[in-house]
Structure formats: C-alpha cells, structure tokens
Amino acid sequence: MGIALAWRNLSENRTRFIISVGGIALAILLVLSLDGIVAGSIRQVSVYIDETPFDLVVSQKGVKNLHMTTSFFDADLVDKVRRIDGVKKVTTILYTTDYLVSGDNRSVAYIIGYEQGKTGGPWMMDKGTEKLRSGEIIIDRDIAAKDKLLLGDRVTIFGRDFKIAGFTKGTVTIVNSIAYIRFDDFERLRGLRSVVSYAFVDTKTGNSPDAVMGKIKKDITQVSVQTKKEFADSERKVVSDMSADIMKIMNLIGFLIGMAALGLTVYTATLAKVREYGILKAVGSRNTWLFRVVFEQAAISTLAGTAIAFTLVLLLKAGLALSSSNILIVVGWDSFLRIAAISMMIGVMASAIPIIKILRLDPADVFRR
C-alpha cells in the first residue's frame, strides 16, 4: 500500500511530477555526460596502440609510452628479436611528434613512418589510399575538415611539404592527431639510418606473450619490452596525469552541481506534499509508515530520473558518433551503477529533511488552513 500511495502522490499532479523527474534526469545527465567525456578522453589517447594489432612492443631502453618521448634503437636488435623462440612476426615504425602545418593552421600530430602494407599503418581509411608514394602523407579527416584541406593539397611537417594522399578517421584525441608517411621518407628527412623507434611483435600460436617477453628481456638487455596492455596503460597514465586533472576537477564540480540540483528537486517535491501527510497523520497513520511513503516517493522519482538520464546519455553518445564529433562519451556499467547508487542516496537524504517538518506537524493545524 505504501508504494501505491507514493505513486499516487507523485502522479496526482502530472505537471509537477514531470518537472520533478525531468529535473532529476537533467541533473544525473550532467553527471553521466561529464563522467563519460573524461573516460572517453582518456581512452582516446591510446587509440593508436589499441587499434594496432600486436602482442608485444619493443622500444628504446627506458621508454614506456609514445606521448612526449623519443625512442630510437639499433635496427640490428630487431633481427635478434625475430630469432627469439615464440616470435612469429616483427614490424617496425619510426615515430616522433611534430606540428602539422597548413597555412596559418598548426596542430600537434604523432608522425608515424610505416612500412607499406605492414602493421603500424592506418587502421581505418576514410578516403584516398594508404599505399603512399614518396612525398605523400595521410592525415585525419577531422583535421582536414577543420583546416579545409582536400586530397591533393599540401601540408608541412619536418619543414617539408607533403601531398595529402588519404584521410583516416578516429585518430584525433584531446592532445593530438596521427599522420602517416613512408618509412623511407621519415629516414631521409630526419637523417636516420639503421634505427627504428618501436617494433611490434606478434607471438606464435600457443606461446604466451608474457613468456616471450621474458625471453626478450633476458636475451636483449639493450631495449625495453612490454605487453600491449602495459604500453596502452602507460600511455593513458602519462596523458591523464598531464591533462585530465582539469577535466576531473570540472567533472567533480559538475557532479556536485548535479547532486545539489537533484537533492533540491526531491526536497521540493516532498515538501509540496506535507499537508497531505498531515492529513494522514491526523486520521491515525503512524510516523514510521509516513516515513516509508516519503522514502518510496523519493526512490520512485530518482529511479525514473536515472532511467531517463541513462537513455538520454546513450542518445547523446550516438548523436556525437553520427556527427563525426571528436568527443567520445564512454559510460560503462560500473560508472552508471556508481552514479545511480549515489543519486539514490542523495534523493533519499533530501526527502528525509521534510520528515522533520512532518514530525513537528500538529494534525489540528492541517484542518485550520
């Protein structure tokens, strides 16, 4: 009966109910969106590592990630890696960070020099070709759209002009984009010979990547070697430590604002029914029963608002994907359940405040009004 009364109290005035639930939904939507944007931004920074297929990565001794690092080691060591028992295939790239320049437009990019048709190149082409001729480059389509660039236009890296031969998609992050050139072009322009930046290792079927990594570490002490997960985690941690703190602070502020709005909405909706609770008290209802009705009313409103907010954030995520936005929203079940639990707690706490007024309410006062 308590739940039925709580629902009847809420639905009696549909306009007030819609406004209350809508307010709760918007407050939770704010929290879910900001939380999802922070998670999505951190995930984006390791997109090259996540999308490139390999089991292990070999780098210069002491280098654990891509961002703001330089990694070069002797190409002869790659041949030693290939001879390690359990290694199936090894491919190499050259890498550095540089500005991608077009007229007055400048943007930071990971410059990847890759061997045509091998691991390390583009994983998702939008237009053009990934089979580059000397002097050609592939850039992200969002950078091209921002700078109004077309296939065949020219951009500058390393102080040299490159002709745009293709557009990729999905490589723009909060810190940079990714551009690809030929391995030999990278060597020539940077004056390099017989060195590589990273080597991507595929292990043979039936061989544990961890076991193969142990053999590489033992036999080739001049390099560092990590699993794909370790490399990606290291990349995300570096960028998170540098640039995501501000976003986390903004997320915390948004969370506090959202929860305050949720609490105020529930408090106002509960307070509006104090007279009805006074009448029930006057006809003999016990305080404990009234408290249960109040809490159930808050729980119904909060659950309804949470469900609507979750639906809206999924629609927002899909809309951003369809619009080719660089903003990625990641809302996992752990994040949703955590926010839903906190929202429920805040909602119940906010509804508890008017209970004090119900306790102090003299039933006779209800009939004098």
C-alpha positions as CSV (number, residue, x, y, z in Angstrom):
1,M,0.0,0.0,0.0
2,G,2.9,2.3,0.7
3,I,4.3,2.2,-2.8
4,A,0.8,2.6,-4.3
5,L,0.3,5.7,-2.2
6,A,3.7,7.1,-3.1
7,W,3.0,6.6,-6.7
8,R,-0.5,8.2,-6.4
9,N,1.1,11.2,-4.6
10,L,3.6,11.6,-7.5
11,S,1.2,11.1,-10.4
12,E,-1.7,13.1,-8.9
13,N,-0.3,16.3,-10.3
14,R,1.3,15.2,-13.6
15,T,2.9,18.5,-14.4
16,R,4.7,18.7,-11.1
17,F,5.7,15.0,-11.5
18,I,7.1,15.6,-15.0
19,I,9.0,18.7,-13.8
20,S,10.4,16.8,-10.8
21,V,11.5,13.7,-12.7
22,G,12.8,15.9,-15.5
23,G,14.9,18.0,-13.1
24,I,16.4,14.8,-11.6
25,A,17.0,13.4,-15.1
26,L,18.9,16.5,-16.2
27,A,21.0,16.6,-13.0
28,I,22.0,13.0,-13.5
29,L,22.5,13.5,-17.2
30,L,25.0,16.3,-16.4
31,V,27.0,13.9,-14.1
32,L,26.9,10.9,-16.5
33,S,27.9,13.1,-19.5
34,L,30.9,14.7,-17.8
35,D,32.0,11.4,-16.3
36,G,31.7,9.8,-19.8
37,I,33.6,12.6,-21.5
38,V,36.5,12.3,-19.1
39,A,36.6,8.5,-19.5
40,G,36.3,8.8,-23.3
41,S,39.1,11.4,-23.5
42,I,41.5,9.2,-21.5
43,R,40.6,6.2,-23.7
44,Q,41.2,8.2,-26.9
45,V,44.8,9.0,-26.1
46,S,45.8,5.3,-26.6
47,V,43.8,4.8,-29.7
48,Y,46.9,4.1,-31.9
49,I,48.1,1.4,-29.5
50,D,44.6,0.0,-29.0
51,E,43.9,-0.3,-32.8
52,T,47.3,-1.5,-33.9
53,P,47.4,-5.4,-33.8
54,F,50.4,-6.7,-31.8
55,D,51.2,-8.7,-28.7
56,L,54.4,-7.0,-27.5
57,V,56.2,-3.7,-28.2
58,V,59.9,-3.2,-28.1
59,S,61.3,0.3,-27.6
60,Q,64.4,2.2,-26.6
61,K,65.7,1.2,-23.1
62,G,63.5,3.0,-20.5
63,V,60.8,4.2,-22.9
64,K,57.4,3.1,-21.8
65,N,55.0,5.1,-24.0
66,L,54.5,7.4,-27.0
67,H,53.5,10.8,-25.7
68,M,56.3,13.3,-25.2
69,T,59.0,10.6,-25.7
70,T,61.8,9.8,-28.2
71,S,62.6,6.2,-28.9
72,F,65.3,5.1,-31.3
73,F,67.3,1.9,-31.1
74,D,69.6,-0.1,-33.4
75,A,67.7,-2.0,-36.2
76,D,70.1,-4.9,-35.7
77,L,68.4,-5.6,-32.4
78,V,65.1,-6.2,-34.4
79,D,66.8,-9.2,-36.1
80,K,67.7,-10.6,-32.7
81,V,64.0,-10.2,-31.6
82,R,62.9,-12.1,-34.7
83,R,65.1,-15.0,-33.7
84,I,63.6,-15.3,-30.2
85,D,61.7,-18.6,-29.8
86,G,58.0,-17.9,-29.9
87,V,58.2,-14.8,-32.1
88,K,56.0,-15.0,-35.2
89,K,56.4,-11.6,-36.8
90,V,58.1,-8.3,-36.1
91,T,57.2,-5.0,-37.8
92,T,58.8,-1.6,-37.2
93,I,57.9,2.1,-37.3
94,L,59.6,5.4,-36.9
95,Y,57.9,7.9,-34.7
96,T,58.1,11.5,-33.5
97,T,55.8,14.4,-32.6
98,D,55.7,17.4,-34.9
99,Y,53.4,20.2,-36.0
100,L,51.1,19.6,-39.0
101,V,51.2,23.0,-40.7
102,S,48.8,24.3,-43.4
103,G,48.9,28.0,-44.0
104,D,48.3,29.6,-40.6
105,N,46.9,26.4,-39.1
106,R,49.1,24.3,-36.8
107,S,48.2,21.2,-34.9
108,V,50.2,18.7,-33.0
109,A,50.4,15.2,-34.5
110,Y,52.1,11.9,-34.0
111,I,54.1,11.4,-37.1
112,I,54.3,7.6,-37.9
113,G,56.7,6.3,-40.6
114,Y,55.5,2.9,-41.5
115,E,56.3,0.2,-44.0
116,Q,53.7,-0.1,-46.6
117,G,51.2,-2.9,-46.0
118,K,52.6,-3.8,-42.6
119,T,51.5,-3.4,-39.0
120,G,51.7,0.2,-37.7
121,G,49.9,2.0,-40.6
122,P,46.3,3.4,-40.8
123,W,43.6,1.0,-39.5
124,M,40.6,2.9,-40.8
125,M,40.7,4.9,-44.1
126,D,38.0,7.4,-44.9
127,K,39.2,8.5,-48.4
128,G,42.2,8.1,-50.6
129,T,44.9,5.4,-50.3
130,E,47.2,4.0,-47.7
131,K,49.8,3.0,-50.4
132,L,51.9,6.1,-50.3
133,R,54.3,7.3,-52.9
134,S,57.4,9.3,-51.7
135,G,56.4,12.7,-50.6
136,E,52.8,11.8,-49.7
137,I,51.0,11.8,-46.3
138,I,47.8,10.6,-44.7
139,I,46.1,12.8,-42.1
140,D,42.9,12.6,-40.1
141,R,39.7,13.7,-41.9
142,D,38.7,15.9,-39.0
143,I,41.9,17.9,-39.1
144,A,41.4,18.2,-42.9
145,A,37.8,19.5,-42.4
146,K,38.9,22.0,-39.8
147,D,41.7,23.3,-42.0
148,K,39.6,23.0,-45.2
149,L,42.0,20.6,-46.8
150,L,41.3,18.3,-49.7
151,L,43.0,15.3,-51.3
152,G,46.0,16.6,-53.3
153,D,46.5,19.6,-51.0
154,R,49.8,20.1,-49.2
155,V,50.8,20.2,-45.6
156,T,54.2,20.7,-44.0
157,I,56.0,18.5,-41.5
158,F,59.7,18.4,-40.7
159,G,59.9,21.7,-42.7
160,R,59.0,19.9,-45.9
161,D,55.8,19.8,-48.0
162,F,53.8,16.6,-48.3
163,K,50.9,15.9,-50.6
164,I,47.8,14.6,-48.9
165,A,47.0,11.1,-50.4
166,G,44.4,9.9,-47.9
167,F,42.3,10.6,-44.9
168,T,41.9,8.4,-41.9
169,K,39.2,8.7,-39.2
170,G,39.1,8.2,-35.5
171,T,42.7,9.4,-34.7
172,V,42.0,12.8,-33.2
173,T,42.4,12.9,-29.4
174,I,42.4,15.7,-26.8
175,V,46.2,16.1,-27.3
176,N,46.9,15.3,-30.9
177,S,46.1,13.6,-34.2
178,I,48.0,11.0,-36.1
179,A,49.7,11.4,-39.5
180,Y,51.4,8.7,-41.6
181,I,54.3,8.9,-44.1
182,R,56.5,6.3,-45.7
183,F,59.2,4.7,-43.5
184,D,62.0,5.8,-46.0
185,D,60.7,9.4,-46.2
186,F,60.9,9.6,-42.4
187,E,64.5,8.2,-42.5
188,R,65.6,10.6,-45.2
189,L,64.1,13.8,-43.7
190,R,65.3,13.1,-40.2
191,G,68.8,11.9,-41.3
192,L,68.3,8.4,-39.8
193,R,69.9,5.1,-40.8
194,S,69.5,1.6,-39.5
195,V,67.4,2.6,-36.5
196,V,63.8,2.1,-35.5
197,S,61.5,3.7,-32.9
198,Y,59.3,0.8,-32.0
199,A,59.0,-2.8,-33.0
200,F,55.6,-4.6,-32.9
201,V,55.9,-8.3,-32.1
202,D,53.3,-11.0,-32.9
203,T,53.8,-14.2,-31.0
204,K,53.2,-17.7,-32.4
205,T,50.0,-19.6,-31.5
206,G,50.4,-21.4,-28.3
207,N,53.1,-19.1,-27.0
208,S,52.3,-16.8,-24.1
209,P,53.2,-13.1,-24.8
210,D,54.4,-12.9,-21.2
211,A,56.7,-15.8,-21.7
212,V,58.1,-14.5,-25.0
213,M,58.5,-11.1,-23.3
214,G,60.6,-12.7,-20.6
215,K,62.9,-14.3,-23.2
216,I,63.4,-10.9,-25.0
217,K,64.2,-9.2,-21.7
218,K,66.7,-11.9,-20.9
219,D,68.5,-12.1,-24.3
220,I,68.3,-8.4,-25.4
221,T,69.0,-6.1,-22.5
222,Q,69.5,-3.0,-24.6
223,V,65.8,-2.5,-25.1
224,S,62.5,-2.3,-23.2
225,V,59.6,-4.6,-23.9
226,Q,56.0,-4.5,-22.8
227,T,52.7,-6.2,-23.5
228,K,50.1,-4.2,-25.5
229,K,48.1,-3.6,-22.3
230,E,51.1,-2.3,-20.3
231,F,52.0,0.0,-23.1
232,A,48.5,1.4,-23.5
233,D,48.1,1.8,-19.7
234,S,51.3,3.7,-19.6
235,E,50.2,6.0,-22.4
236,R,46.9,6.7,-20.7
237,K,48.5,7.4,-17.4
238,V,51.0,9.9,-18.7
239,V,48.4,11.9,-20.5
240,S,45.9,11.6,-17.7
241,D,48.5,12.9,-15.2
242,M,49.2,15.8,-17.5
243,S,45.9,16.9,-18.9
244,A,43.0,15.1,-17.4
245,D,43.3,16.6,-13.9
246,I,41.5,19.8,-15.0
247,M,38.8,17.6,-16.6
248,K,38.4,15.6,-13.4
249,I,38.0,18.8,-11.4
250,M,35.4,20.0,-13.8
251,N,33.7,16.6,-13.5
252,L,33.7,16.9,-9.7
253,I,32.2,20.4,-9.9
254,G,29.5,19.1,-12.3
255,F,28.9,16.2,-10.1
256,L,28.3,18.5,-7.0
257,I,26.1,20.8,-9.0
258,G,24.1,17.9,-10.4
259,M,23.6,16.2,-7.0
260,A,22.7,19.6,-5.4
261,A,20.0,20.1,-8.1
262,L,18.8,16.5,-7.6
263,G,18.5,17.0,-3.9
264,L,16.7,20.3,-4.2
265,T,14.2,18.8,-6.7
266,V,13.4,15.8,-4.4
267,Y,13.2,18.1,-1.4
268,T,10.8,20.5,-3.1
269,A,8.6,17.6,-4.4
270,T,8.4,16.1,-1.0
271,L,7.7,19.3,0.8
272,A,4.8,20.0,-1.5
273,K,3.0,17.0,-0.1
274,V,3.5,17.9,3.6
275,R,-0.2,18.9,4.0
276,E,-1.4,15.5,2.7
277,Y,1.0,13.8,5.1
278,G,-0.5,15.9,7.9
279,I,-4.0,14.7,7.0
280,L,-2.8,11.1,7.0
281,K,-1.3,11.7,10.4
282,A,-4.5,13.3,11.7
283,V,-6.5,10.2,10.7
284,G,-4.2,7.9,12.6
285,S,-1.3,7.0,10.3
286,R,1.9,6.2,12.2
287,N,5.1,8.2,11.6
288,T,7.1,5.2,10.6
289,W,4.6,4.4,7.8
290,L,4.6,8.0,6.6
291,F,8.4,8.0,6.5
292,R,8.3,4.9,4.4
293,V,5.9,6.6,1.9
294,V,8.2,9.6,1.8
295,F,11.3,7.5,1.0
296,E,9.4,5.4,-1.5
297,Q,8.3,8.6,-3.3
298,A,11.9,9.8,-3.4
299,A,13.1,6.4,-4.7
300,I,10.5,6.3,-7.5
301,S,11.3,9.8,-8.7
302,T,15.1,9.1,-8.6
303,L,14.8,5.8,-10.4
304,A,12.6,7.3,-13.1
305,G,15.0,10.2,-13.5
306,T,18.1,7.9,-13.6
307,A,16.5,5.7,-16.3
308,I,15.6,8.8,-18.4
309,A,19.2,10.2,-17.9
310,F,20.8,6.9,-19.0
311,T,18.6,6.8,-22.1
312,L,19.5,10.4,-22.9
313,V,23.2,9.9,-22.5
314,L,23.1,6.9,-24.8
315,L,21.3,9.0,-27.4
316,L,23.8,11.8,-26.9
317,K,26.7,9.3,-27.4
318,A,25.1,8.0,-30.6
319,G,24.4,11.5,-31.9
320,L,28.0,12.6,-31.4
321,A,29.2,9.4,-33.2
322,L,26.9,10.2,-36.2
323,S,28.0,13.8,-36.3
324,S,31.7,12.6,-36.5
325,S,32.4,14.6,-33.4
326,N,35.9,14.3,-31.7
327,I,34.1,14.0,-28.4
328,L,33.8,10.4,-27.2
329,I,31.5,9.5,-24.3
330,V,32.2,6.3,-22.5
331,V,29.6,5.2,-19.9
332,G,30.4,1.7,-18.5
333,W,28.1,-0.2,-16.2
334,D,30.4,0.5,-13.3
335,S,30.1,4.2,-13.8
336,F,26.3,4.1,-14.3
337,L,25.7,1.9,-11.2
338,R,28.0,4.1,-9.1
339,I,26.2,7.3,-10.1
340,A,22.8,5.6,-9.8
341,A,23.6,4.5,-6.2
342,I,24.9,7.9,-5.2
343,S,21.8,9.6,-6.8
344,M,19.5,7.3,-4.9
345,M,21.3,8.1,-1.6
346,I,21.1,11.8,-2.3
347,G,17.5,11.6,-3.2
348,V,16.6,9.7,0.0
349,M,18.6,12.1,2.1
350,A,16.9,15.1,0.5
351,S,13.5,13.6,1.2
352,A,14.4,13.0,4.8
353,I,14.7,16.7,5.5
354,P,10.9,17.4,5.2
355,I,10.3,14.5,7.6
356,I,11.4,16.8,10.4
357,K,8.5,19.1,9.5
358,I,6.1,16.1,9.4
359,L,7.3,15.1,13.0
360,R,6.6,18.6,14.2
361,L,3.3,18.9,12.4
362,D,0.2,19.2,14.6
363,P,-2.6,17.5,12.8
364,A,-5.0,20.1,14.1
365,D,-3.1,22.8,12.1
366,V,-3.9,21.0,8.9
367,F,-7.7,21.5,9.3
368,R,-7.3,25.1,10.4
369,R,-5.8,26.0,7.0
